[in-house]
Structures are given as structure tokens and as C-alpha cells.
Amino acid sequence: MAFDLKTLPNGLRIIGEHMPGYRSVAVGLWVESGSQYETPSENGISHFIEHMLFKGTEKRSARDIAEEMDAVGGQLNAFTSKECTCFYAKVVDEHLPLAMDVISDLVLSSRLDPADIEREKGVVIEEIAMCEDNPEDLVHELLSDAQYQGHSLGLPILGTEKIIRNVTREKLFAFMKKHYTPRNTVISVAGRYDWDELVQLLDKYFGAWDSVGPEVPEMPEAPALRNHLVREKDTEQAQICVGYPAFKGNSPESYAQLILSTLFGGAMSSRLFQSIREKNGLAYSVYSYVNVYSGVGGMELYAGTSPETAQQVVDLMGQEVKKLVRDGVTPDEFEKARESCKISFVMGQESSTSRMRGNGNVMLLYNKTRSYEEIMERLSKVTLDEVNAVARSIFTAPYCTAVVGKLDTPLSFAAFDD
């Protein structure tokens, strides 16, 4: 698959993937603006800006924005992560000019009205409270704090109530001036479009965007830490997370570690699921997953169980880790997990929005393309020896833990140690 690529004179990068047979087209504007790029006193401002840009522009009210997209059956949304903010739309191809118009209007001409800012503070504070009331979300946030303590990756995406209450219009504009620049932005388009017409549209709506502003600096690598954090909370279950440093998103080992996570805790046939849920009936939810960023990665293990069985679950998790390091992965489970990863990827790519998101993320963070065919080929070439090497590298490194719940005695993680 060949991508359509262009960089406008102001530094704005464009990546397009034409998908024959589709009538829909998805477009996303990706900005290097997320909690990783915030100072502790700014924490949550990237996410707050995402909310505010939907509250009205110089020529559209918040209602106008919603009604214009609804009138053509389009979808308009946004999200903020630790490394980026994305504003995206999906429409039929004939309405691509409208989608471009609306997204450019949101990003370049939002009013950031002081009254809207004050109202939205309440919305975001409720969102923070919602996360606090969800123990499973909370334990993952606590693990992130443990793994990246002292590094901006450890900051929560939503920020804190105290910081959000002190947000001002001036702070929002100052942050946007620094981060919302063409050089720190990618436009990703996937689906049905005419490339020449698309370039003309983008030049029309974004060509005059001022390129003044510093480039976002590369973040320092996060150190491997060994922190153990506990949040006492009156919950029915104990929420348990264990996190190991892993390989970053653009590393050659990233494909092997994805297969490793799948066979260890990413599927119903995985080791964690079979041991803790199927054989012992100790948890309903138990899994592993990989967190990858541009500068670092993490292999995370999770289980939710009753306080009475929490220590037993921790011991079983630790035993499975040590067994994996000692005995390695079997050829059979490796082949099944690799095939599962390939099929999951195929199924996840069957929409223009999925393609737009994958392409935009890779271009923004790594300034490169990564085609469907390339990913499938690299997954196919991963070997059993590579997965075993990655397993030994990850699961012999220092680890962090996070626990949320109410326990009579602290949990021991000795089962994870040599």
C-alpha cells in the first residue's frame, strides 16, 4: 500500500490512504499535545483544551457545530492521550470539505469564552470524579504514577481538580501557542478522496496557519523504577496491577512483546486467564496488556478479586511470571498467539477511521509510515526465540505494583522475586 504524502510550506504533514470501494472518509487532526508535554502545574490542560474547542468559534456556536455535522450524518469527536490530542470526523466523501472546514474552525478559531471555561470546569471535574469512582480505572492510573514517578508520563491525562479550578483563558492560549503549531501537527485522511482536491482543501484551510512556535522537544526516557503504591478504598474487590518496563512503540521488539502479552494474559486461552480464572475461579477479570509510547513501553498485569483471595491471586501471577522466564514459551502457544495478533489486527483495520487513526499516530510520533502489509509481514517474521528473549528481558526487570481496595494486611509480591 502506497500512502499519499505531502508537507505544506508551514510544516504541516499530510498522510492519506486511499481505500477503493469505500464511500466514507475519515479525517483527523493530530497534535503533539498531551499530559506527557505538561508540567505538573499544567497537568490536565491538554484535555481541557480538547473540551473547550467544541464550545464555539468565531463563526459557529457549539450548537451550530453539532447541527452541521448531524445534518450530513457525520461523526465528529476528539480524544486526548498522554502523547497527543486528535480531532476527527467521518463523513461520506462528498462532505469532506465540510469536515475540513469544521475541524480547522475548531482548532484555529475557537473563542475560548471565559463563561464557557467556567462551565466546562465542572464537566471535567466530574470526569475526574468518575475515574476516581471506578476502581479498575483508578488502579491503572496509580500504576502509571508508580512506573513513571518524576516523569511527565506519570501525570494523569485528566489532571487534578485543584489545577482545573485554576485554569484561565490566558493559560489555555499560552499552551496552545506553544503546542498547536503546524510543525507539531499531522492531518491523516483515510477512505474515499481525490488527492489533488484534498491537498487544495488542506492548503485552503491550513496553509495560512502561522508556523511560529517552538518544536515540541523529545522527552527523556523514563527510568526503570520499583515503586509500590496502595490506595485504600472501600471497594468490594481488591484491584491489583503489576507493571514491568518494556520496549517502546517503534522498537524492533514491539511485535514480539505484543505476541508475548497475548499468550500471557491477552486472551481466554492465555496463561493468566487459565490459571487464575479457569483453574482456580479466583477472578472474573484478569489480563495483561502492553502500553507503548514513543520513548518507553510497559507490560502490565491486572486482576480484580476479593480481599480474601487477593494474596493467592498475587502468588499465582508471580508463579506464572517465573514459570515463563524459567521454561519459556511453547511452540504451540506461540503459533496460536501470533495468529491471534494477526487476525485481531486485520479485524481492527476494517474501517476508514481505524486506518486514519493508525496512520496519524505513527506519522505524528515517529514521522514515518507503517503500512498494513508491513505490519502483517513483521508479525509473520517474529520467531519463538525472539518472544522468549523479550519475555526474559521484560520479566527479569524491576517491577512496580499498584493496589486499590481495603485489605486487612498488605499484599506481599515476593512470588515475583527470584
BELKARA-V467480 format. One record per pair of residues at least 24 apart in sequence whose ideal C-beta (glycine too) atoms are under 6 Angstrom apart, sorted by the first residue. I is the first residue (numbers start at 1). J is the second residue. Records with the same first field share a line. If there is no record, write none. Layout:
BEGIN
I=J, J
END
This chain:
BEGIN
1=371, 372, 373
3=369
4=195
6=199
8=207
10=182, 209, 211
11=182, 183, 211
12=182, 185, 206
13=186
14=187, 202
15=188, 359, 363
16=189
17=190, 355, 359
19=191, 352
22=191, 192, 352
23=92, 192
24=90, 92, 191, 352
25=93, 96, 191, 192, 193
26=90, 190, 191, 352, 353, 356
27=89, 99, 189
28=86, 88, 188, 356, 360
29=87, 103, 187
30=84, 86, 186, 360, 364
31=85, 180, 185
32=184, 216
33=85, 179
34=80, 81, 82, 83, 84
35=82, 155, 157
36=82, 83, 152, 153, 219
37=216
43=155, 159, 163
44=158, 159, 163, 164
45=175
46=80, 85
47=80, 157, 158
48=124, 167
49=172
50=78, 80, 85
51=120
52=112, 120
53=106, 110
55=116
56=111
57=105, 109, 110
58=109
80=157
82=153
83=293
84=364
90=353
93=192
97=201
100=201, 205
104=205, 206
112=169, 172
114=169
121=164
124=164
125=161, 164
127=158
128=158, 161
135=235, 239, 404
136=239
138=404
139=239, 241, 402, 404
142=229, 231, 402
143=241, 243, 402
146=227, 229, 400, 402
147=243, 298, 400
148=222
149=227
151=222
153=222
181=213
182=209, 211
183=215
184=216
186=360, 363, 364
188=356, 359, 360
190=352, 355, 356
191=352
219=295
221=295, 296
222=296
224=397, 398
225=400
226=398
227=400
228=401
229=402
230=403
231=404
232=406
233=404
234=406
235=405
237=304
238=305, 307, 310, 405, 407
239=304, 404, 405
240=303, 403
241=302, 402
242=301, 399, 401
243=298, 300, 400
244=299, 394, 397, 399
245=397
246=297, 298, 299, 394
247=297
248=295, 296, 297
249=292
250=366
253=390
255=378, 379, 382
256=382, 386, 387, 390
257=290, 390
258=290, 341
259=337, 338, 341, 382, 387
260=387, 390, 391
261=288, 289, 290
262=337, 340, 341
263=333, 337
264=288
271=320
275=316, 320
276=313, 316
282=309, 313
294=365
299=394
307=407
310=411
311=411
314=411
315=415
318=415, 416
319=415
321=395, 416
324=391
325=392, 395
328=388
329=387, 388
331=384
334=384, 387
341=379
342=379
END
